[in-house]
Amino acid sequence: MLKWSVAHQELVYGYLVYRADTQAGPFYRVNKETIRSTSTDATGSLYQWRDNSAESEKTYWYYVGILNKDGSKQQLSGPQKVVAK
């Protein structure tokens, strides 16, 4: 289960989750559907997403990306190490 919080989402359409087997990548998008932003103003929101394709006890690296309303993309976080349960 990945969890993150975001403030100031006025320009954000949603979030994309990327995964790799190593910190250096390559990273591939793992969420099929964009995780839609739940706020359209300057207030913050909490998000969570479960990677159902992860293999138990395997180590992965994830980062969350932003999909802006204008179609541009950017990284929200740097790669984070996670051991799947």
C-alpha positions in Angstrom: 0.0 0.0 0.0 1.5 3.3 -1.1 0.4 6.5 0.7 1.1 10.1 0.0 -0.3 13.6 0.8 -0.3 16.6 -1.5 -1.1 20.3 -1.0 -1.8 22.9 -3.6 -3.4 20.7 -6.3 -5.1 23.5 -8.3 -3.3 22.4 -11.5 -3.3 18.7 -10.9 -5.5 16.3 -12.8 -4.2 13.1 -11.1 -1.4 10.8 -10.1 0.5 8.1 -11.8 2.5 5.3 -10.0 5.8 4.0 -11.4 7.7 0.9 -10.2 11.1 -0.6 -10.9 13.2 -3.5 -9.5 16.1 -1.3 -8.7 16.6 2.3 -7.6 18.1 3.2 -11.0 15.2 1.9 -12.9 13.9 1.5 -15.5 10.5 2.6 -14.1 7.2 1.5 -15.6 3.8 2.8 -14.9 1.8 0.3 -12.8 -1.6 2.0 -12.3 -3.8 1.5 -15.3 -6.3 4.3 -14.3 -5.1 7.7 -13.3 -5.7 8.4 -9.6 -7.8 11.5 -9.8 -7.1 14.5 -7.7 -9.7 15.0 -5.0 -9.1 18.7 -4.5 -9.4 21.6 -6.9 -8.0 24.3 -4.5 -5.1 24.9 -2.2 -6.2 22.4 0.4 -4.3 19.2 0.9 -5.4 15.6 0.3 -4.3 12.1 1.3 -4.0 9.3 -1.2 -3.3 5.6 -1.2 -3.0 2.9 -3.8 -2.3 -0.8 -3.6 -0.1 -2.6 -6.1 -1.9 -5.9 -6.5 0.6 -7.0 -9.1 3.5 -6.9 -6.6 5.0 -10.3 -5.5 5.1 -10.9 -1.8 8.5 -10.4 -0.1 10.0 -8.8 -3.2 11.7 -5.4 -3.0 10.5 -2.7 -5.4 11.2 1.0 -5.9 8.3 3.3 -6.5 7.7 6.9 -7.3 4.5 9.0 -7.7 4.1 11.2 -10.7 1.8 14.1 -11.3 -0.4 14.5 -14.4 -1.2 18.2 -14.7 -4.4 19.5 -16.2 -2.4 20.8 -19.2 -1.2 17.2 -19.9 2.3 17.8 -18.7 3.9 15.2 -16.3 6.4 15.6 -13.5 7.7 13.6 -10.5 6.1 14.2 -7.1 8.6 12.1 -5.2 11.9 10.4 -5.6 12.2 6.6 -5.7 11.1 5.0 -2.5 12.1 1.4 -1.5 9.2 -0.9 -0.6 9.2 -4.6 0.4 5.8 -6.1 -0.8 3.8 -7.9 1.9 
